[in-house]
Amino acid sequence: MTHATPGRPSALRIWWLAARPKTLGAAMAPVLLGTALAAVEGPLHLPSVLLCFAGALLLQIGTNYCNDLADFLKGTDKDRIGPIRA
């Protein structure tokens, strides 16, 4: 079994932080609003709702990862203050 070096987050933790969980609400808000409006019109198709939420979350996370990659390639984050990015 491997252990993370003290003071350094695990790889999984770094990827989670790079996903920027604080931004995920912004991805879910439009889907939640659309779901609420659709529910007023009639019954919801739960698999479609879940797929929309999953798609919105994956798009937001992917965008965050792409942004970190672009910042790394440009050297923008060399003197960055804040949490570790992937």
Secondary structure, DSSP 8 states (H G I E B T S, - for coil): -----TTS--HHHHHHHHT-GGGHHHHHHHHHHHHHHHHHHS---HHHHHHHHHHHHHHHHHHHHHHHHHHHHHTTTTT--SS---
